[in-house]
Amino acid sequence: MLAAIAIACLMVALPVARAQNAKPTDYQVKAAYLYNFGRFVEWPAQMTSASTGTFSICVLGEDPFGPALDATLAGETIGNQKVVARRISSPHDSVSCQILFISASEASRLNKIIDSLDKTGALTVSDIPQFAQHRGMIQFVLEGGRIRFEVNLTATQRAGLTLSSELLKVATAVRRDRD
């Protein structure tokens, strides 16, 4: 329990420490979460980018983060890999993405995007309503005025990803799809 509280504090503390304003924006908090998700997920061997030396966090569609994602990731590493932000316009461009944030601009074609990503090994994250119920892996939700997240464990397992029990402890909900 103590470790779960420490992780939750760490996930929220990063954007606060870097923010110019007293209160971080929603997307500064979400950018910090994206970085921290990378620290608590284990990818299949074929999904690591050891050959490129980078860990890519990608945004598909219109970028709601602005400079917040780049600022959060500046100088950071995950597993000895430099963390980089990439903006992509097609799901096919996500082959080297470890984490893929699907923007709300892509809501109308969400099912098609999720189908095209099947078994790519990318951790899919979004704030699109009902994302976790539509086979998305992690959905940002607003709870008590704070940014939190839900996990679709079936979707992560289908992609061959292993989420740390510490990460699952701080999720507001852990769901399993009915197959």
Backbone as CSV, one residue per row, in Angstrom:
resi,resn,N_x,N_y,N_z,CA_x,CA_y,CA_z,C_x,C_y,C_z
1,MET,0.832,-1.193,0.000,0.000,0.000,0.000,0.872,1.250,0.000
2,LEU,1.935,1.236,0.772,2.835,2.374,0.844,3.483,2.636,-0.508
3,ALA,3.846,1.571,-1.225,4.451,1.730,-2.547,3.460,2.332,-3.526
4,ALA,2.205,1.935,-3.446,1.173,2.483,-4.338,0.996,3.978,-4.090
5,ILE,1.017,4.385,-2.848,0.893,5.802,-2.516,2.106,6.564,-3.043
6,ALA,3.280,5.984,-2.909,4.500,6.634,-3.407,4.435,6.814,-4.923
7,ILE,3.940,5.809,-5.632,3.819,5.907,-7.094,2.822,6.987,-7.462
8,ALA,1.701,7.019,-6.775,0.692,8.038,-7.063,1.257,9.434,-6.836
9,CYS,1.991,9.606,-5.755,2.613,10.908,-5.475,3.636,11.258,-6.543
10,LEU,4.431,10.286,-6.963,5.434,10.518,-7.995,4.782,10.920,-9.304
11,MET,3.690,10.271,-9.653,3.014,10.574,-10.916,2.457,11.993,-10.928
12,VAL,2.042,12.479,-9.795,1.496,13.826,-9.724,2.601,14.845,-9.443
13,ALA,3.653,14.460,-8.757,4.708,15.391,-8.378,5.534,15.872,-9.552
14,LEU,5.759,15.022,-10.544,6.601,15.401,-11.676,6.102,16.651,-12.378
15,PRO,4.829,16.728,-12.768,4.411,17.951,-13.447,4.392,19.165,-12.521
16,VAL,4.118,18.948,-11.239,4.109,20.060,-10.305,5.500,20.651,-10.182
17,ALA,6.504,19.790,-10.114,7.875,20.257,-9.978,8.332,21.028,-11.203
18,ARG,7.818,20.670,-12.376,8.257,21.297,-13.608,7.380,22.463,-14.045
19,ALA,6.218,22.570,-13.487,5.264,23.574,-13.951,5.717,24.978,-13.564
20,GLN,5.500,25.917,-14.474,5.785,27.308,-14.185,4.687,27.883,-13.295
21,ASN,3.466,27.417,-13.492,2.320,27.877,-12.720,2.200,27.064,-11.446
22,ALA,1.428,27.586,-10.495,1.224,26.871,-9.242,0.453,25.570,-9.467
23,LYS,-0.531,25.607,-10.387,-1.333,24.418,-10.644,-1.072,23.946,-12.075
24,PRO,-0.643,22.690,-12.233,-0.375,22.195,-13.588,-1.674,22.042,-14.383
25,THR,-1.554,22.162,-15.694,-2.706,21.942,-16.556,-3.007,20.448,-16.620
26,ASP,-4.210,20.122,-17.101,-4.582,18.712,-17.245,-3.583,17.977,-18.127
27,TYR,-3.131,18.613,-19.207,-2.227,17.921,-20.116,-0.791,17.859,-19.602
28,GLN,-0.409,18.724,-18.689,0.877,18.551,-18.015,0.820,17.315,-17.119
29,VAL,-0.295,17.134,-16.431,-0.474,15.952,-15.580,-0.508,14.693,-16.446
30,LYS,-1.243,14.728,-17.554,-1.331,13.570,-18.441,0.027,13.238,-19.050
31,ALA,0.820,14.248,-19.375,2.169,14.009,-19.911,3.034,13.295,-18.874
32,ALA,2.916,13.700,-17.613,3.669,13.035,-16.549,3.217,11.593,-16.373
33,TYR,1.922,11.369,-16.469,1.406,10.007,-16.399,1.984,9.161,-17.544
34,LEU,1.975,9.693,-18.754,2.494,8.924,-19.895,3.927,8.491,-19.634
35,TYR,4.755,9.407,-19.168,6.141,9.064,-18.854,6.186,7.965,-17.784
36,ASN,5.419,8.136,-16.725,5.458,7.168,-15.627,4.868,5.819,-16.008
37,PHE,3.883,5.795,-16.908,3.382,4.505,-17.384,4.538,3.696,-17.963
38,GLY,5.402,4.355,-18.689,6.545,3.675,-19.302,7.469,3.018,-18.297
39,ARG,7.482,3.529,-17.097,8.346,2.979,-16.052,7.723,1.772,-15.357
40,PHE,6.414,1.551,-15.558,5.718,0.486,-14.838,5.064,-0.535,-15.763
41,VAL,5.541,-0.604,-17.006,5.034,-1.572,-17.974,6.217,-2.352,-18.524
42,GLU,6.015,-3.648,-18.696,7.041,-4.498,-19.305,6.558,-4.886,-20.700
43,TRP,7.394,-4.567,-21.705,7.059,-4.856,-23.096,7.689,-6.165,-23.541
44,PRO,7.087,-6.795,-24.560,7.717,-7.990,-25.134,9.091,-7.617,-25.705
45,ALA,9.984,-8.569,-25.760,11.352,-8.309,-26.220,11.394,-7.640,-27.586
46,GLN,10.511,-8.041,-28.504,10.547,-7.475,-29.850,10.084,-6.025,-29.882
47,MET,9.472,-5.534,-28.802,8.939,-4.176,-28.778,9.926,-3.165,-28.228
48,THR,11.004,-3.595,-27.628,11.965,-2.639,-27.096,12.769,-2.045,-28.234
49,SER,13.169,-0.815,-28.062,13.902,-0.109,-29.112,15.392,-0.027,-28.788
50,ALA,15.939,-1.110,-28.272,17.346,-1.105,-27.898,18.232,-0.728,-29.079
51,SER,17.833,-1.125,-30.286,18.655,-0.825,-31.461,18.668,0.666,-31.765
52,THR,17.597,1.398,-31.460,17.581,2.831,-31.724,17.972,3.632,-30.498
53,GLY,17.913,3.008,-29.338,18.274,3.704,-28.114,17.215,4.687,-27.641
54,THR,16.010,4.624,-28.221,14.962,5.546,-27.810,13.718,4.799,-27.352
55,PHE,13.004,5.447,-26.478,11.708,4.989,-25.988,10.723,6.042,-26.469
56,SER,9.842,5.676,-27.415,8.964,6.659,-28.057,7.582,6.700,-27.434
57,ILE,7.175,7.907,-27.063,5.811,8.181,-26.638,5.206,9.013,-27.759
58,CYS,4.207,8.440,-28.420,3.651,9.047,-29.622,2.246,9.582,-29.383
59,VAL,1.901,10.608,-30.142,0.559,11.179,-30.121,-0.009,11.005,-31.520
60,LEU,-1.138,10.313,-31.602,-1.822,10.097,-32.875,-2.973,11.083,-32.982
61,GLY,-2.980,11.887,-34.051,-4.029,12.874,-34.254,-3.597,14.236,-33.766
62,GLU,-4.593,15.114,-33.558,-4.300,16.467,-33.098,-3.634,16.411,-31.728
63,ASP,-2.574,17.182,-31.560,-1.790,17.154,-30.334,-2.378,18.085,-29.272
64,PRO,-3.006,17.526,-28.218,-3.565,18.377,-27.173,-2.525,18.821,-26.134
65,PHE,-1.328,18.260,-26.198,-0.304,18.524,-25.186,0.447,19.832,-25.408
66,GLY,0.596,20.230,-26.675,1.432,21.387,-26.961,2.838,21.089,-26.474
67,PRO,3.510,22.074,-25.884,4.894,21.846,-25.419,5.000,21.038,-24.124
68,ALA,3.864,20.738,-23.472,3.912,20.053,-22.172,4.549,18.676,-22.259
69,LEU,4.268,17.923,-23.322,4.830,16.576,-23.435,6.340,16.641,-23.642
70,ASP,6.787,17.498,-24.537,8.229,17.633,-24.775,8.953,18.100,-23.516
71,ALA,8.361,19.054,-22.799,8.980,19.563,-21.576,9.071,18.478,-20.512
72,THR,8.037,17.664,-20.390,8.025,16.580,-19.398,9.077,15.529,-19.714
73,LEU,9.258,15.232,-20.996,10.166,14.156,-21.396,11.618,14.599,-21.575
74,ALA,11.862,15.891,-21.589,13.215,16.413,-21.833,14.217,15.824,-20.843
75,GLY,15.223,15.157,-21.385,16.302,14.598,-20.574,15.954,13.327,-19.822
76,GLU,14.766,12.792,-20.005,14.347,11.595,-19.270,14.778,10.318,-19.993
77,THR,14.920,9.258,-19.212,15.232,7.935,-19.758,14.321,6.899,-19.104
78,ILE,14.107,5.815,-19.835,13.417,4.639,-19.313,14.237,3.444,-19.750
79,GLY,14.716,2.666,-18.792,15.513,1.485,-19.117,16.732,1.811,-19.969
80,ASN,17.453,2.841,-19.632,18.655,3.270,-20.358,18.373,3.760,-21.773
81,GLN,17.117,4.049,-22.077,16.753,4.582,-23.389,16.262,6.015,-23.221
82,LYS,16.696,6.872,-24.120,16.239,8.255,-24.115,14.763,8.273,-24.498
83,VAL,13.949,9.000,-23.721,12.523,9.100,-24.002,12.303,10.264,-24.961
84,VAL,11.571,10.004,-26.042,11.278,11.034,-27.039,9.779,11.084,-27.303
85,ALA,9.302,12.279,-27.637,7.908,12.473,-28.042,7.864,12.525,-29.559
86,ARG,6.870,11.852,-30.117,6.665,11.885,-31.574,5.200,12.153,-31.849
87,ARG,4.929,12.914,-32.877,3.557,13.140,-33.334,3.392,12.383,-34.633
88,ILE,2.324,11.586,-34.713,2.106,10.774,-35.915,0.685,11.000,-36.424
89,SER,0.481,10.751,-37.707,-0.838,10.996,-38.297,-1.574,9.716,-38.675
90,SER,-0.877,8.580,-38.616,-1.489,7.312,-39.005,-1.102,6.219,-38.007
91,PRO,-2.019,5.290,-37.731,-1.673,4.178,-36.842,-0.498,3.356,-37.374
92,HIS,-0.311,3.363,-38.684,0.790,2.605,-39.281,2.153,3.196,-38.923
93,ASP,2.166,4.465,-38.512,3.408,5.122,-38.093,3.793,4.773,-36.663
94,SER,2.973,3.969,-35.999,3.184,3.679,-34.577,4.064,2.456,-34.317
95,VAL,4.659,1.879,-35.351,5.411,0.635,-35.169,6.567,0.774,-34.182
96,SER,7.138,1.956,-34.042,8.241,2.122,-33.096,7.819,2.863,-31.828
97,CYS,6.524,2.946,-31.583,6.005,3.621,-30.388,5.781,2.605,-29.275
98,GLN,6.330,2.879,-28.113,6.037,2.031,-26.967,4.717,2.458,-26.334
99,ILE,4.464,3.774,-26.294,3.212,4.299,-25.765,2.584,5.135,-26.865
100,LEU,1.294,4.918,-27.098,0.565,5.652,-28.129,-0.639,6.330,-27.503
101,PHE,-0.584,7.668,-27.421,-1.722,8.443,-26.958,-2.607,8.722,-28.169
102,ILE,-3.863,8.296,-28.109,-4.806,8.504,-29.205,-5.657,9.718,-28.849
103,SER,-5.483,10.763,-29.630,-6.150,12.035,-29.388,-7.654,11.932,-29.603
104,ALA,-8.395,12.812,-28.943,-9.852,12.859,-29.096,-10.258,13.145,-30.536
105,SER,-9.365,13.740,-31.322,-9.676,14.009,-32.734,-9.872,12.711,-33.517
106,GLU,-9.450,11.590,-32.957,-9.539,10.292,-33.626,-10.719,9.456,-33.144
107,ALA,-11.605,10.030,-32.332,-12.712,9.285,-31.733,-13.603,8.609,-32.764
108,SER,-13.854,9.256,-33.888,-14.766,8.682,-34.880,-14.207,7.437,-35.556
109,ARG,-12.911,7.262,-35.526,-12.316,6.074,-36.143,-11.566,5.198,-35.132
110,LEU,-11.965,5.313,-33.869,-11.279,4.594,-32.795,-11.256,3.091,-33.002
111,ASN,-12.376,2.476,-33.327,-12.408,1.017,-33.495,-11.461,0.568,-34.593
112,LYS,-11.415,1.300,-35.685,-10.512,0.962,-36.785,-9.044,1.094,-36.352
113,ILE,-8.748,2.120,-35.594,-7.376,2.324,-35.094,-6.982,1.179,-34.170
114,ILE,-7.854,0.853,-33.213,-7.553,-0.229,-32.264,-7.357,-1.543,-33.017
115,ASP,-8.199,-1.814,-34.018,-8.040,-3.034,-34.822,-6.687,-3.069,-35.516
116,SER,-6.238,-1.927,-36.037,-4.961,-1.897,-36.770,-3.763,-2.042,-35.839
117,LEU,-3.952,-1.759,-34.568,-2.856,-1.854,-33.597,-2.783,-3.206,-32.920
118,ASP,-3.742,-4.083,-33.208,-3.802,-5.377,-32.550,-2.455,-6.090,-32.605
119,LYS,-1.965,-6.446,-31.443,-0.719,-7.206,-31.271,0.541,-6.462,-31.693
120,THR,0.501,-5.106,-31.723,1.714,-4.351,-32.028,2.583,-4.181,-30.795
121,GLY,1.991,-4.309,-29.622,2.755,-4.169,-28.399,2.819,-2.743,-27.888
122,ALA,2.132,-1.808,-28.542,2.113,-0.427,-28.053,1.056,-0.298,-26.963
123,LEU,1.387,0.410,-25.905,0.442,0.703,-24.844,-0.436,1.847,-25.327
124,THR,-1.731,1.591,-25.492,-2.641,2.629,-25.977,-3.267,3.369,-24.801
125,VAL,-3.257,4.701,-24.916,-3.751,5.574,-23.851,-4.586,6.664,-24.509
126,SER,-5.681,7.063,-23.849,-6.490,8.146,-24.392,-7.370,8.739,-23.302
127,ASP,-7.936,9.902,-23.616,-8.956,10.486,-22.760,-10.308,10.514,-23.469
128,ILE,-10.421,9.744,-24.558,-11.689,9.595,-25.258,-12.661,8.861,-24.325
129,PRO,-13.879,9.391,-24.141,-14.846,8.684,-23.280,-15.067,7.240,-23.751
130,GLN,-15.184,6.337,-22.803,-15.409,4.909,-23.052,-14.235,4.215,-23.751
131,PHE,-13.061,4.830,-23.752,-11.882,4.258,-24.424,-11.567,2.858,-23.914
132,ALA,-11.552,2.678,-22.605,-11.222,1.364,-22.039,-12.269,0.308,-22.403
133,GLN,-13.512,0.719,-22.589,-14.554,-0.222,-22.970,-14.473,-0.574,-24.460
134,HIS,-13.729,0.207,-25.233,-13.551,-0.055,-26.665,-12.169,-0.646,-26.957
135,ARG,-11.656,-1.431,-26.033,-10.389,-2.156,-26.172,-9.149,-1.286,-26.068
136,GLY,-9.314,-0.040,-25.615,-8.154,0.784,-25.286,-7.561,0.284,-23.986
137,MET,-6.287,0.527,-23.763,-5.618,-0.047,-22.585,-5.712,0.819,-21.338
138,ILE,-5.421,2.120,-21.475,-5.497,3.017,-20.318,-6.287,4.249,-20.729
139,GLN,-7.301,4.563,-19.933,-8.144,5.727,-20.196,-7.996,6.727,-19.063
140,PHE,-7.683,7.975,-19.421,-7.680,9.040,-18.426,-9.121,9.394,-18.082
141,VAL,-9.376,9.582,-16.796,-10.696,9.975,-16.314,-10.520,11.089,-15.289
142,LEU,-11.561,11.872,-15.116,-11.562,12.920,-14.113,-12.342,12.402,-12.914
143,GLU,-11.700,12.372,-11.759,-12.352,11.871,-10.540,-12.042,12.828,-9.403
144,GLY,-13.077,13.408,-8.856,-12.872,14.355,-7.757,-12.025,15.551,-8.169
145,GLY,-12.159,15.978,-9.411,-11.394,17.123,-9.898,-9.942,16.805,-10.230
146,ARG,-9.568,15.536,-10.193,-8.174,15.133,-10.471,-8.124,14.172,-11.644
147,ILE,-7.021,14.226,-12.365,-6.795,13.303,-13.471,-6.378,11.967,-12.880
148,ARG,-7.102,10.922,-13.229,-6.792,9.559,-12.801,-6.847,8.674,-14.036
149,PHE,-6.792,7.371,-13.859,-6.839,6.484,-15.022,-7.479,5.153,-14.682
150,GLU,-8.070,4.544,-15.728,-8.630,3.205,-15.667,-7.813,2.314,-16.584
151,VAL,-7.776,1.025,-16.282,-6.994,0.065,-17.066,-7.914,-1.029,-17.601
152,ASN,-7.731,-1.357,-18.875,-8.379,-2.523,-19.479,-7.300,-3.611,-19.517
153,LEU,-7.316,-4.470,-18.507,-6.278,-5.483,-18.351,-6.292,-6.503,-19.486
154,THR,-7.460,-6.831,-19.994,-7.560,-7.780,-21.104,-6.819,-7.255,-22.327
155,ALA,-6.996,-5.964,-22.627,-6.342,-5.366,-23.792,-4.822,-5.355,-23.630
156,THR,-4.333,-5.059,-22.433,-2.874,-5.046,-22.237,-2.305,-6.458,-22.361
157,GLN,-2.991,-7.426,-21.804,-2.519,-8.806,-21.880,-2.542,-9.320,-23.318
158,ARG,-3.576,-8.956,-24.076,-3.690,-9.362,-25.476,-2.486,-8.849,-26.283
159,ALA,-1.980,-7.680,-25.906,-0.837,-7.079,-26.605,0.503,-7.603,-26.087
160,GLY,0.464,-8.455,-25.075,1.703,-9.009,-24.529,2.390,-8.104,-23.525
161,LEU,1.662,-7.124,-22.995,2.234,-6.192,-22.020,1.940,-6.669,-20.604
162,THR,2.882,-6.425,-19.713,2.703,-6.747,-18.307,2.749,-5.451,-17.518
163,LEU,1.659,-5.140,-16.837,1.590,-3.937,-16.019,1.972,-4.279,-14.589
164,SER,2.772,-3.426,-14.004,3.196,-3.606,-12.628,1.984,-3.598,-11.704
165,SER,2.026,-4.434,-10.684,0.940,-4.446,-9.707,0.855,-3.091,-9.009
166,GLU,1.973,-2.385,-8.906,1.983,-1.059,-8.293,1.182,-0.068,-9.134
167,LEU,1.279,-0.179,-10.454,0.509,0.675,-11.347,-0.982,0.346,-11.236
168,LEU,-1.306,-0.935,-11.202,-2.698,-1.349,-11.103,-3.335,-0.900,-9.786
169,LYS,-2.543,-0.833,-8.731,-3.070,-0.409,-7.424,-3.549,1.034,-7.429
170,VAL,-2.946,1.889,-8.244,-3.336,3.298,-8.237,-4.373,3.629,-9.311
171,ALA,-4.755,2.649,-10.116,-5.823,2.857,-11.103,-7.155,2.977,-10.394
172,THR,-8.050,3.803,-10.934,-9.387,3.930,-10.332,-10.232,2.706,-10.606
173,ALA,-9.937,2.020,-11.719,-10.658,0.794,-12.069,-9.742,-0.075,-12.933
174,VAL,-9.821,-1.373,-12.732,-9.118,-2.343,-13.576,-10.210,-3.229,-14.158
175,ARG,-10.361,-3.152,-15.471,-11.451,-3.851,-16.144,-10.911,-5.036,-16.946
176,ARG,-11.767,-5.997,-17.121,-11.495,-7.125,-17.997,-12.633,-7.207,-19.009
177,ASP,-12.278,-7.333,-20.281,-13.298,-7.498,-21.320,-13.915,-8.880,-21.198
178,ARG,-15.149,-8.975,-21.626,-15.769,-10.290,-21.753,-15.479,-10.761,-23.156
179,ASP,-14.800,-11.884,-23.302,-14.469,-12.402,-24.652,-15.581,-13.248,-25.180
